[in-house]
Amino acid sequence: MPVNVKAKLVKKEALKKDVFKFSVKTKEIVDISKPGHFIEIRVSDQVEPFLRRPISIYNMDKENGILEFIFQVKGKGTDILSQKQVGDEVDIIGPLGNGKFDYSKYKNLAIIGGGIGVFPLYELAKEAKEDGKNVTTYLGFRNKDFVLLEDEFKKVSDDLVLATDDGSYGKNGFAINFLKEDIEKEKIDSIYACGPLPMLRAVKKLAEETGIPAQVSLEEKMGCGMGVCLGCAVKTASSPKDSPSYVYVCKTGPVFDSTFVEF
């Protein structure tokens, strides 16, 4: 059950230009959160912006009740949020989402993320490795200027493959191409993904071709985060074309089996 808290901002870091990591004290949310959950943040006490901002959970320190999230400034709401200082309160509702990553049946995990989609995958990799799973992480970025969290993912992965589209850092090419190579070597038994739609569609296709199960975390525009505003509807793959059925990313997801929804 989500809770609404006023969490104290205890640490603020600028990772890149317009990319910030916040650490907040909120044992109430940390104690009941799982990899794949997200939070909604009220960025101002003023009437505008009216809607909360959905942000994925990056890391949880359960011992100390610290929740970390990373966001990129993209508009007025996240710009206001970025101006908060250590000691300020952050109004948070969470954890939200019913679809979360489940790796319990598998041993050799492939975790693949692209761009800012890598943020919610860190907690997944960390917990999976702590549970004794073999974790291979594939991170893809446009070029060297966009690379984030390399050292952090190295610590929670048995193997880390980092690729840039232009070859300016790490391997040259798309991360999914290197995932395909490892699947051919029979190193992988399940896939977990978050990132831009073209990458997720490629993951979905790869899962269909190889029979390896994949779970994807979808990123859609969310107003309420609770399935009320209906702004994040996605079509289920099994519904007929003349009578489609929909689920809501915020409520049923954001993590889905790749065969369950169309995207």
Residue pairs with C-beta under 8 A, 6 or more apart in sequence:
1 32
2 93
2 94
2 95
2 96
2 226
3 28
3 29
3 32
3 93
3 94
4 91
4 92
4 93
5 26
5 28
5 29
5 91
5 92
6 89
6 90
6 91
6 92
7 24
7 25
7 26
7 29
7 67
7 89
7 90
7 91
7 92
8 24
8 25
8 87
8 88
8 89
8 90
9 22
9 23
9 24
9 84
9 85
9 86
9 87
9 88
9 89
9 90
10 23
10 24
10 25
10 66
10 86
11 21
11 22
11 23
11 86
12 20
12 21
12 22
12 23
12 84
12 85
12 86
13 20
13 21
14 20
15 21
15 70
15 148
15 149
16 146
16 148
18 72
18 73
18 82
19 70
19 71
19 72
19 73
19 116
19 148
20 70
20 71
20 73
20 82
21 58
21 68
21 69
21 70
22 68
22 69
22 70
22 71
22 84
22 90
23 66
23 67
23 68
24 66
24 67
24 68
24 69
24 90
24 92
25 65
25 66
26 65
26 66
26 67
26 92
27 65
29 39
29 67
29 92
29 94
29 95
30 60
30 61
30 62
30 65
30 66
30 67
31 62
31 65
32 95
33 57
33 60
33 67
33 94
33 95
34 95
34 100
34 101
35 57
35 100
35 101
35 120
35 123
35 124
35 127
36 97
36 99
36 100
36 101
36 120
36 124
36 217
36 254
36 255
37 57
37 94
37 95
37 96
37 97
37 100
38 54
38 55
38 56
38 57
38 94
38 95
38 96
38 97
38 120
38 225
38 254
39 54
39 55
39 56
39 57
39 67
39 69
39 92
39 93
39 94
39 95
39 96
40 52
40 53
40 54
40 55
40 92
40 93
40 94
40 96
40 222
40 224
40 225
41 52
41 53
41 55
41 81
41 90
41 91
41 92
41 93
42 52
42 91
42 92
43 49
43 52
43 53
43 77
43 78
43 80
43 81
44 77
44 80
48 76
49 76
49 77
49 80
51 77
51 223
51 224
52 93
52 224
52 225
53 71
53 77
53 78
53 81
54 96
54 222
54 225
54 250
55 69
55 71
56 69
56 119
56 120
56 194
56 217
57 67
57 68
57 69
57 94
57 95
57 120
57 123
58 68
58 69
58 70
58 119
58 120
58 122
58 123
59 67
59 68
59 122
59 123
59 126
60 66
60 67
60 68
60 123
61 67
61 68
69 119
70 116
70 119
71 78
71 81
71 82
72 78
72 116
73 79
73 82
81 90
84 90
93 225
96 225
96 226
96 250
97 250
97 251
97 253
97 254
97 255
98 251
98 252
98 253
99 252
99 253
99 254
99 255
99 256
100 255
101 124
101 192
101 215
101 217
101 255
102 215
103 109
103 124
103 128
103 131
103 133
103 190
103 192
105 190
106 133
106 189
106 190
106 213
107 133
107 134
107 189
108 133
108 134
108 136
108 187
108 188
108 189
108 190
109 128
109 133
109 134
109 135
109 136
109 188
109 189
109 190
109 191
109 192
110 136
110 137
110 138
110 179
110 182
110 183
110 188
110 190
110 191
110 192
111 121
111 124
111 125
111 128
111 135
111 136
111 137
111 138
111 157
111 191
111 192
111 193
112 121
112 137
112 138
112 139
112 140
112 175
112 176
112 179
112 191
112 192
112 193
112 195
112 199
112 203
113 119
113 121
113 137
113 138
113 139
113 140
113 175
113 193
113 194
113 195
114 139
114 140
114 141
114 175
114 194
114 195
114 196
114 199
115 140
115 141
115 142
115 146
115 195
115 196
117 193
117 194
117 195
117 196
117 199
117 217
117 219
118 139
118 148
118 149
118 153
118 194
118 195
119 149
119 194
120 194
120 217
121 137
121 192
121 194
121 217
122 149
122 152
122 153
122 156
124 192
125 135
125 137
125 153
125 156
125 157
126 156
128 135
129 135
129 156
129 157
129 158
134 158
135 156
135 157
135 158
135 159
136 157
136 158
136 159
136 160
136 161
136 182
136 187
136 188
137 153
137 156
137 157
137 159
137 160
137 161
138 161
138 162
138 163
138 175
138 176
138 178
138 179
139 147
139 149
139 150
139 153
139 160
139 161
139 162
139 163
139 175
140 162
140 163
140 164
140 165
140 174
140 175
140 176
140 195
140 199
141 147
141 148
141 162
141 163
141 164
141 165
141 169
142 164
142 165
142 166
143 164
143 165
143 166
143 168
143 169
144 164
144 168
144 169
146 164
147 162
147 164
147 169
147 170
150 160
150 162
153 160
154 160
161 170
161 171
161 175
161 178
161 179
162 169
162 170
162 171
162 175
163 170
163 171
163 172
163 173
163 174
163 175
163 177
163 178
164 170
164 171
164 172
165 173
165 174
166 172
167 173
171 178
174 199
174 202
175 199
176 199
176 202
176 203
176 206
179 188
179 191
179 206
180 206
182 188
183 206
183 210
183 212
188 212
189 212
190 212
190 213
190 214
190 215
191 203
191 206
191 207
191 212
191 213
191 214
191 215
191 258
192 214
192 215
192 216
192 217
193 199
193 200
193 203
193 214
193 215
193 216
193 217
193 258
194 200
194 216
194 217
194 219
197 263
200 216
200 218
200 258
200 263
201 263
203 214
203 216
203 258
204 214
204 216
204 258
204 259
204 263
206 212
206 214
207 213
207 214
207 258
207 259
208 258
208 259
213 257
213 258
214 257
214 258
215 255
215 256
215 257
215 258
216 255
216 256
216 258
216 263
217 253
217 254
217 255
218 234
218 249
218 253
218 254
218 255
218 256
218 261
218 263
219 249
219 254
220 231
220 232
220 234
220 249
220 250
220 254
221 231
221 232
222 229
222 231
222 232
222 249
222 250
223 229
223 231
223 232
224 231
224 250
225 250
226 250
226 251
227 248
227 250
227 251
227 252
230 248
232 248
232 249
232 250
233 246
233 247
233 248
233 249
234 246
234 247
234 248
234 249
234 253
234 261
234 262
234 263
235 244
235 245
235 246
235 261
235 262
236 244
236 245
236 246
236 247
236 260
236 261
236 262
237 259
237 260
237 261
237 262
238 260
239 245
239 246
247 253
247 261
253 261
